[in-house]
Amino acid sequence: PDEHVLDVGCGTGNLTLALLERLGPAGRVTATDIAPGMLTLARAKTRDARVNWIEAAAENLPLPPRSLDRIICFSVWPHFRDPAAALQEFQRVLRTGGHLHILHLISRAEVNQIHSNAPDAAVRDDILPPVTEVSNLFTAAGFEVLETADTEQLYLLSARKL
């Protein structure tokens, strides 16, 4: 209830709102997105003082070292231009023992099909790799992989900073 959680690629803020419901009065959410328009939509949904909205890329977060308890990448991992750089930045801002999660509520195949058929050419090459491949990146970046799923209904990777 008192964690400081980073919602990476928060979009219109739906996960941010769900996180605020789970957190107690001392909990905080930092919600980031690279798109100012998305942040504008998200900000309009709540005036909760426990959330801080920041325009930033995952690879360059304006946050102090070891300032976060948990990082959630909900439906955003394929959009990182440099996943290894994002993991280095997550390693920097996450406290020792903190958790990092990648989550998609649909299958990897469905994510990749949606992106490859998107009318917006900017996302057509944003492919979600097999979870084993991403797990190897996490391990190389100094994370302990705790749980993975790559099913027809779910793509999940949960890890802890060592």
C-alpha positions as CSV (number, residue, x, y, z in Angstrom):
1,P,0.0,0.0,0.0
2,D,2.9,2.4,0.5
3,E,4.9,1.6,-2.6
4,H,6.2,4.1,-5.2
5,V,5.2,2.6,-8.5
6,L,6.2,3.6,-12.0
7,D,3.6,3.2,-14.7
8,V,5.8,3.2,-17.9
9,G,4.0,4.3,-21.1
10,C,0.8,5.1,-19.1
11,G,-1.2,6.2,-22.2
12,T,-4.5,7.5,-21.1
13,G,-4.0,6.6,-17.5
14,N,-6.2,3.6,-17.0
15,L,-3.6,1.5,-15.2
16,T,-2.6,4.5,-13.2
17,L,-6.1,4.8,-11.9
18,A,-6.2,1.1,-11.0
19,L,-2.9,1.5,-9.1
20,L,-4.2,4.5,-7.1
21,E,-7.1,2.3,-6.0
22,R,-4.7,-0.3,-4.6
23,L,-2.3,2.0,-2.9
24,G,-2.8,3.5,0.5
25,P,-2.4,7.2,1.5
26,A,1.4,6.9,1.5
27,G,1.6,5.2,-1.9
28,R,2.6,7.0,-5.0
29,V,2.5,6.5,-8.8
30,T,4.8,8.1,-11.3
31,A,3.2,7.8,-14.7
32,T,5.3,8.4,-17.8
33,D,4.6,8.6,-21.5
34,I,6.4,10.0,-24.5
35,A,3.2,11.4,-26.0
36,P,2.1,14.7,-24.5
37,G,-1.5,14.1,-25.8
38,M,-1.8,10.9,-23.9
39,L,-0.6,12.6,-20.7
40,T,-3.2,15.3,-21.2
41,L,-6.0,12.7,-21.4
42,A,-4.6,10.8,-18.4
43,R,-4.3,14.0,-16.3
44,A,-8.0,14.8,-17.0
45,K,-9.1,11.6,-15.3
46,T,-7.8,12.3,-11.8
47,R,-6.5,15.1,-9.6
48,D,-5.1,12.6,-7.0
49,A,-2.0,14.2,-5.4
50,R,-0.4,10.7,-5.2
51,V,0.3,10.7,-8.9
52,N,3.0,12.5,-10.8
53,W,2.7,12.8,-14.6
54,I,6.0,13.0,-16.5
55,E,6.7,13.2,-20.3
56,A,9.7,10.8,-20.6
57,A,11.0,7.8,-22.5
58,A,11.7,4.6,-20.6
59,E,15.4,4.9,-21.6
60,N,15.8,8.3,-20.0
61,L,13.7,8.8,-16.8
62,P,14.1,12.0,-14.8
63,L,14.0,10.1,-11.5
64,P,16.6,9.7,-8.7
65,P,18.5,6.5,-8.4
66,R,16.8,3.7,-6.3
67,S,13.6,5.8,-5.9
68,L,11.0,3.2,-7.0
69,D,9.6,0.0,-5.4
70,R,7.9,-1.3,-8.5
71,I,7.9,-0.7,-12.3
72,I,5.0,-1.9,-14.5
73,C,5.2,-2.0,-18.3
74,F,1.6,-2.7,-19.2
75,S,1.1,-3.2,-23.0
76,V,4.2,-1.1,-23.8
77,W,7.3,-3.3,-24.0
78,P,7.3,-3.8,-27.8
79,H,7.4,0.0,-28.2
80,F,10.7,0.5,-26.6
81,R,13.3,1.4,-29.2
82,D,16.2,0.1,-27.1
83,P,14.9,-2.5,-24.6
84,A,18.4,-3.1,-23.1
85,A,18.8,0.7,-22.5
86,A,15.3,0.7,-20.8
87,L,16.4,-2.1,-18.6
88,Q,19.6,-0.3,-17.6
89,E,17.4,2.7,-16.7
90,F,15.0,0.6,-14.7
91,Q,18.0,-1.0,-12.9
92,R,19.1,2.6,-12.0
93,V,15.8,3.9,-10.6
94,L,14.5,0.7,-8.9
95,R,15.6,0.0,-5.3
96,T,17.3,-3.3,-4.5
97,G,14.6,-6.0,-4.1
98,G,12.2,-3.9,-6.2
99,H,10.0,-5.5,-8.8
100,L,9.6,-5.1,-12.5
101,H,6.7,-6.4,-14.5
102,I,5.9,-6.7,-18.2
103,L,2.2,-7.5,-18.8
104,H,-0.1,-7.9,-21.8
105,L,-3.6,-9.3,-21.3
106,I,-3.5,-10.9,-24.7
107,S,-1.2,-13.4,-26.4
108,R,2.1,-12.5,-27.9
109,A,0.8,-13.6,-31.3
110,E,-2.2,-11.3,-31.0
111,V,0.0,-8.3,-29.9
112,N,2.3,-8.9,-32.9
113,Q,-0.6,-9.3,-35.3
114,I,-2.2,-6.1,-34.1
115,H,1.0,-4.2,-34.5
116,S,1.9,-5.7,-37.9
117,N,-1.5,-4.8,-39.3
118,A,-1.7,-1.3,-37.7
119,P,-2.6,1.6,-39.9
120,D,0.1,3.6,-38.1
121,A,3.4,2.6,-39.7
122,A,5.2,3.7,-36.5
123,V,4.2,0.6,-34.7
124,R,4.3,-2.0,-37.5
125,D,7.7,-3.3,-36.5
126,D,7.0,-3.2,-32.7
127,I,7.2,-6.9,-32.1
128,L,6.8,-8.6,-28.7
129,P,9.6,-11.3,-28.6
130,P,9.2,-14.7,-26.9
131,V,9.3,-14.4,-23.1
132,T,12.4,-16.6,-23.0
133,E,14.3,-14.0,-25.1
134,V,13.1,-11.1,-22.8
135,S,14.0,-13.2,-19.7
136,N,17.6,-13.5,-21.0
137,L,17.7,-9.6,-21.3
138,F,16.5,-9.2,-17.8
139,T,19.0,-11.7,-16.4
140,A,21.9,-10.0,-18.3
141,A,20.7,-6.6,-16.8
142,G,20.9,-7.9,-13.2
143,F,17.3,-9.0,-12.5
144,E,16.1,-12.3,-11.1
145,V,13.2,-13.6,-13.2
146,L,10.5,-14.8,-10.8
147,E,7.6,-15.7,-13.2
148,T,6.9,-15.9,-16.9
149,A,3.9,-16.7,-19.0
150,D,3.5,-16.7,-22.8
151,T,0.1,-18.2,-23.3
152,E,-3.0,-17.6,-25.5
153,Q,-4.4,-15.2,-22.9
154,L,-1.4,-13.6,-21.2
155,Y,2.2,-12.4,-21.6
156,L,3.9,-11.9,-18.3
157,L,7.4,-11.4,-17.0
158,S,8.0,-10.6,-13.4
159,A,11.4,-10.0,-12.0
160,R,13.3,-8.6,-8.9
161,K,16.3,-6.4,-8.9
162,L,19.2,-8.1,-7.3
